[in-house]
Amino acid sequence: MTRATRIFINGFGRIGRTIFRQVMTGSRPIEVVGINDVAALDTCAYLLRYDSVFGPFPTPIKVAPGVLDVAGRQVAFHHVSDLRLLDLSDVDVVLECTGQAHTRDVAQAGLDAGARRVLISGPSKAADVTVVLGAQDTLPDTARIVSNASCTTNAIAPLLRTLDDRARIGRAHITTIHCTTGSQPTVDRPGDRLERSRAAGESIVPTSTSAAAQLATILPGLADRLSVAAVRIPSISVSAIDAVIQLNTPPADLDGLLRDIVDGQVIGATEDPCVSIDFRGRTESLILAHPETQRVGAQQIRIFGWYDNESGFSARMLDITERLAPSFS
């Protein structure tokens, strides 16, 4: 019998907790053997127990010194600033969820502590390879530090890859309509970006997205045919993409093509006139909203899709973890 893949979550913020929730409430062959966060254990347990987006945790949560207890399943909880201070020799994959693994030194820490692989929950130049399921699936055995790119890249790239393969994209512009994140202030305060210095709950904020650069890396053949913009909206959950695409070889049955690319894991779909909250907790990278599809002339199309930027992205982190599992047997 194949053993469960042992993971260690470094960083117990929004993505770290969502990953943990999915493992503990699901049936994946994955075991969380440890967590690390600089915040107090009581605080982390409280934020897991009462989640403003996903609601209360479905099973009892208790704490003991250095231990997070979820319905009797005990997980070691650490508070170190450098993973090299821990012994992670029994860990298959460190899920690096701090948002700080931009340099090789930080990303390497899990490996130096003894783990076999590190999977980063965001774009990182320190990664050996960036994987976006449905767009760039190649995962070399030699890649010990892997990036899962961003939630928005995971939403856009599989759609563009499929459309370019089947209908050859001439030009495309995509706007991501992204919910509020922790990088935005609740009241006006100075920040690195002027527009992101404004109160998140009061305005729609035009801004940029890291997905633009990531898409050029994941889909280099589209780099000079694609532009990406972003707006942040005062909503705490679920984001969307609005894509205007010119197809060089458009299919006669566009609706049929869009239905064909739905696989239920990476790309989903809805036939109903839904709103954002209807997709909270959905685990696909993108859910196509078929009623919003438009066609202008022979070649121009408009596609709209939803994505839960926390739940969907966390599910892809676990999918990649499972992809890595055979190398640990």
C-alpha positions as CSV (number, residue, x, y, z in Angstrom):
1,M,0.0,0.0,0.0
2,T,1.4,3.4,-1.0
3,R,2.0,5.6,2.0
4,A,0.6,9.2,2.3
5,T,2.8,12.0,1.1
6,R,4.1,13.9,4.1
7,I,3.9,17.7,3.9
8,F,5.0,20.5,6.1
9,I,3.3,23.9,5.8
10,N,5.5,26.9,6.2
11,G,3.3,30.0,6.7
12,F,-0.2,29.6,8.1
13,G,-1.9,32.6,6.4
14,R,-4.8,32.5,4.0
15,I,-3.3,29.9,1.6
16,G,-1.6,27.8,4.3
17,R,-4.8,27.5,6.3
18,T,-6.9,26.8,3.1
19,I,-4.5,24.0,2.1
20,F,-4.7,22.6,5.7
21,R,-8.5,22.8,5.6
22,Q,-8.6,20.9,2.3
23,V,-6.3,18.2,3.5
24,M,-8.0,17.7,6.9
25,T,-11.6,17.7,5.5
26,G,-10.8,15.7,2.3
27,S,-9.6,12.3,1.3
28,R,-6.3,13.0,-0.4
29,P,-3.4,10.6,0.4
30,I,-1.5,13.5,2.1
31,E,-0.5,13.9,5.7
32,V,0.4,17.2,7.3
33,V,3.2,16.4,9.7
34,G,4.0,19.9,10.8
35,I,3.3,23.7,10.5
36,N,5.5,26.7,11.0
37,D,4.3,30.3,11.6
38,V,5.7,33.2,13.6
39,A,2.2,34.0,15.0
40,A,1.0,32.6,18.3
41,L,-0.5,29.1,18.1
42,D,-3.7,30.3,19.9
43,T,-4.2,33.0,17.2
44,C,-3.5,30.6,14.3
45,A,-6.0,28.0,15.8
46,Y,-8.6,30.7,16.3
47,L,-8.3,31.9,12.6
48,L,-8.6,28.3,11.5
49,R,-11.6,27.7,13.7
50,Y,-13.5,30.8,12.6
51,D,-12.9,31.7,9.0
52,S,-14.5,34.9,7.6
53,V,-14.6,33.4,4.1
54,F,-15.2,29.6,4.5
55,G,-17.0,29.7,7.8
56,P,-16.4,27.6,11.0
57,F,-14.1,24.6,10.8
58,P,-16.3,21.5,10.7
59,T,-14.5,19.6,13.5
60,P,-13.2,20.5,16.9
61,I,-9.8,22.3,17.1
62,K,-7.7,22.4,20.3
63,V,-4.2,23.4,21.2
64,A,-1.5,22.1,23.4
65,P,2.1,23.3,23.8
66,G,3.5,23.0,20.3
67,V,0.6,21.0,19.0
68,L,-2.5,21.8,16.9
69,D,-5.2,19.2,17.5
70,V,-7.9,18.7,14.9
71,A,-10.5,16.2,15.9
72,G,-7.8,14.1,17.7
73,R,-5.2,14.4,14.8
74,Q,-2.2,16.1,16.3
75,V,0.1,18.2,14.2
76,A,3.3,19.7,15.4
77,F,3.4,23.5,15.4
78,H,6.6,25.5,15.3
79,H,7.6,29.2,15.5
80,V,11.0,29.6,13.8
81,S,12.2,32.3,11.5
82,D,14.4,29.9,9.6
83,L,13.4,26.3,8.7
84,R,17.1,25.3,8.9
85,L,16.5,25.2,12.7
86,L,14.2,22.2,12.3
87,D,14.7,18.6,11.4
88,L,12.5,18.0,8.3
89,S,14.1,14.8,7.2
90,D,10.8,13.0,7.4
91,V,9.1,15.6,5.1
92,D,8.4,14.9,1.5
93,V,7.3,18.4,0.4
94,V,7.5,21.7,2.2
95,L,4.6,23.9,1.1
96,E,6.3,27.3,1.2
97,C,3.3,29.6,1.9
98,T,5.0,32.6,3.6
99,G,5.1,34.8,0.5
100,Q,8.7,35.4,1.2
101,A,10.5,32.8,-1.0
102,H,11.7,35.2,-3.6
103,T,15.4,34.4,-3.2
104,R,17.1,31.0,-3.4
105,D,18.4,31.3,0.2
106,V,14.8,31.5,1.5
107,A,13.4,28.9,-0.9
108,Q,16.3,26.5,-0.1
109,A,15.7,26.5,3.6
110,G,13.3,23.6,3.6
111,L,15.7,21.5,1.6
112,D,18.6,22.4,3.9
113,A,16.4,21.2,6.8
114,G,16.1,17.8,5.2
115,A,12.9,17.9,3.1
116,R,12.9,16.3,-0.4
117,R,11.1,19.1,-2.3
118,V,9.8,22.6,-1.8
119,L,6.6,23.8,-3.5
120,I,6.2,27.6,-3.4
121,S,2.7,29.1,-3.3
122,G,3.4,32.0,-5.6
123,P,5.8,33.2,-8.4
124,S,9.5,32.9,-7.5
125,K,12.6,33.4,-9.5
126,A,14.3,31.0,-7.1
127,A,12.3,28.0,-8.4
128,D,13.8,25.4,-10.6
129,V,10.5,25.2,-12.6
130,T,7.1,26.8,-12.6
131,V,4.2,24.5,-13.0
132,V,0.7,25.6,-14.0
133,L,-1.6,22.5,-14.5
134,G,-3.3,22.6,-17.8
135,A,-0.8,24.9,-19.4
136,Q,2.7,23.9,-18.3
137,D,2.6,20.4,-16.8
138,T,6.2,19.4,-17.1
139,L,7.7,18.5,-13.8
140,P,11.3,17.3,-14.1
141,D,12.6,14.9,-11.6
142,T,15.6,17.2,-11.0
143,A,13.4,20.1,-10.0
144,R,13.7,20.3,-6.2
145,I,12.1,23.8,-5.8
146,V,8.9,24.2,-7.7
147,S,6.6,27.2,-8.1
148,N,2.9,27.0,-8.6
149,A,2.8,30.6,-10.0
150,S,-0.2,32.7,-8.9
151,C,-3.9,32.1,-8.6
152,T,-4.6,34.4,-11.6
153,T,-2.0,32.7,-13.7
154,N,-3.6,29.4,-12.9
155,A,-7.0,30.8,-14.0
156,I,-5.8,32.3,-17.3
157,A,-3.0,30.1,-18.6
158,P,-4.9,26.8,-19.2
159,L,-7.7,28.7,-21.1
160,L,-5.2,30.5,-23.3
161,R,-3.1,27.3,-23.9
162,T,-6.2,25.4,-25.1
163,L,-7.6,28.2,-27.3
164,D,-4.2,28.8,-28.9
165,D,-3.7,25.1,-29.6
166,R,-7.2,24.7,-31.1
167,A,-7.9,28.0,-32.7
168,R,-4.7,30.0,-32.8
169,I,-4.9,33.2,-30.8
170,G,-4.1,36.4,-32.8
171,R,-4.4,38.9,-30.0
172,A,-5.8,38.8,-26.5
173,H,-6.5,41.2,-23.7
174,I,-7.5,40.0,-20.3
175,T,-8.7,41.9,-17.3
176,T,-8.6,40.2,-13.9
177,I,-11.2,41.4,-11.5
178,H,-9.6,40.4,-8.2
179,C,-11.0,40.5,-4.7
180,T,-9.3,42.3,-1.8
181,T,-6.1,40.7,-0.4
182,G,-4.0,41.2,2.7
183,S,-1.6,43.5,0.7
184,Q,-4.2,46.2,0.7
185,P,-4.9,48.5,3.6
186,T,-8.3,48.9,5.3
187,V,-7.7,52.7,5.5
188,D,-5.6,54.9,3.4
189,R,-1.9,54.5,4.3
190,P,1.4,55.0,2.4
191,G,2.5,52.1,0.3
192,D,4.8,51.1,-2.5
193,R,2.1,51.7,-5.1
194,L,0.0,54.9,-4.9
195,E,-3.2,53.2,-6.0
196,R,-2.7,50.4,-3.5
197,S,-2.3,52.9,-0.7
198,R,-6.0,53.5,-0.8
199,A,-8.6,51.8,1.5
200,A,-9.5,48.4,-0.1
201,G,-13.2,48.4,1.1
202,E,-14.0,51.8,-0.4
203,S,-13.0,51.7,-4.1
204,I,-12.4,49.7,-7.2
205,V,-8.7,50.0,-7.7
206,P,-7.1,49.8,-11.2
207,T,-3.7,48.2,-10.8
208,S,-1.2,45.7,-12.3
209,T,-0.9,41.9,-11.9
210,S,2.1,39.7,-11.7
211,A,0.3,37.3,-14.0
212,A,1.4,39.3,-17.0
213,A,5.0,38.4,-16.5
214,Q,4.2,34.9,-15.5
215,L,2.1,34.2,-18.5
216,A,5.0,35.3,-20.8
217,T,7.1,32.7,-19.0
218,I,4.5,29.9,-19.0
219,L,3.3,30.6,-22.6
220,P,6.3,32.3,-24.3
221,G,4.7,31.9,-27.7
222,L,1.9,34.2,-26.7
223,A,4.1,36.9,-25.0
224,D,3.8,39.4,-27.9
225,R,0.1,38.7,-28.5
226,L,-1.2,39.2,-25.0
227,S,-1.8,42.1,-22.6
228,V,-3.1,41.7,-19.0
229,A,-4.6,44.3,-16.6
230,A,-6.2,44.1,-13.2
231,V,-8.7,45.8,-10.9
232,R,-9.1,45.1,-7.3
233,I,-12.7,45.2,-6.0
234,P,-14.1,45.5,-2.4
235,S,-15.1,41.9,-2.0
236,I,-13.2,39.4,0.2
237,S,-13.7,36.2,-1.8
238,V,-13.8,35.0,-5.5
239,S,-12.3,36.7,-8.5
240,A,-13.0,36.7,-12.2
241,I,-11.3,37.2,-15.6
242,D,-12.8,39.1,-18.5
243,A,-11.0,38.1,-21.8
244,V,-11.4,39.6,-25.3
245,I,-9.6,37.3,-27.8
246,Q,-9.1,37.3,-31.5
247,L,-8.9,33.9,-33.0
248,N,-7.0,33.3,-36.3
249,T,-8.8,30.1,-37.0
250,P,-12.1,30.4,-35.1
251,P,-14.3,27.3,-34.8
252,A,-17.7,27.2,-36.3
253,D,-19.1,26.0,-32.9
254,L,-17.5,28.2,-30.3
255,D,-19.8,27.0,-27.5
256,G,-18.9,23.4,-28.4
257,L,-15.2,24.2,-28.1
258,L,-15.7,25.9,-24.7
259,R,-17.6,23.0,-23.4
260,D,-15.0,20.5,-24.7
261,I,-12.2,22.1,-22.7
262,V,-14.1,21.7,-19.4
263,D,-12.4,18.9,-17.4
264,G,-14.0,19.4,-14.0
265,Q,-10.6,19.7,-12.3
266,V,-8.7,22.7,-13.8
267,I,-11.5,24.2,-15.8
268,G,-15.2,24.1,-14.8
269,A,-18.3,25.7,-16.2
270,T,-21.7,27.1,-15.3
271,E,-24.8,27.5,-17.5
272,D,-26.5,29.7,-14.9
273,P,-26.5,33.5,-14.4
274,C,-24.4,33.4,-11.2
275,V,-22.7,36.0,-9.1
276,S,-19.3,35.7,-7.3
277,I,-20.4,34.3,-4.0
278,D,-21.8,31.3,-5.8
279,F,-18.3,30.1,-6.5
280,R,-16.9,30.4,-3.0
281,G,-15.1,27.2,-2.1
282,R,-14.9,25.9,-5.7
283,T,-11.7,24.1,-6.4
284,E,-11.3,24.6,-10.2
285,S,-8.7,27.1,-11.4
286,L,-11.4,28.7,-13.6
287,I,-15.1,28.3,-14.0
288,L,-16.3,29.5,-17.4
289,A,-19.6,31.5,-17.3
290,H,-21.2,30.3,-20.5
291,P,-24.1,32.8,-20.5
292,E,-21.4,35.6,-20.6
293,T,-19.8,34.3,-23.8
294,Q,-20.0,36.8,-26.7
295,R,-18.9,36.7,-30.4
296,V,-18.2,39.8,-32.4
297,G,-17.9,39.0,-36.1
298,A,-16.0,36.0,-37.2
299,Q,-12.9,36.2,-35.1
300,Q,-13.4,38.2,-31.9
301,I,-14.8,36.5,-28.8
302,R,-15.4,37.5,-25.2
303,I,-15.1,35.0,-22.4
304,F,-15.9,35.5,-18.7
305,G,-14.9,33.1,-15.9
306,W,-14.8,32.9,-12.1
307,Y,-12.2,31.6,-9.8
308,D,-11.9,31.2,-6.0
309,N,-8.4,32.6,-5.7
310,E,-7.8,30.8,-2.4
311,S,-9.7,27.5,-2.7
312,G,-8.8,26.8,-6.4
313,F,-5.1,27.7,-6.0
314,S,-4.8,25.6,-2.8
315,A,-6.3,22.7,-4.7
316,R,-3.6,23.1,-7.4
317,M,-0.9,23.1,-4.7
318,L,-2.2,19.8,-3.5
319,D,-2.5,18.4,-7.1
320,I,1.1,19.2,-7.7
321,T,2.1,17.6,-4.4
322,E,0.4,14.4,-5.5
323,R,2.2,14.6,-8.8
324,L,5.4,14.7,-6.8
325,A,4.4,11.7,-4.7
326,P,5.8,8.8,-6.9
327,S,9.3,10.1,-6.3
328,F,8.9,9.5,-2.6
329,S,7.8,5.9,-2.7
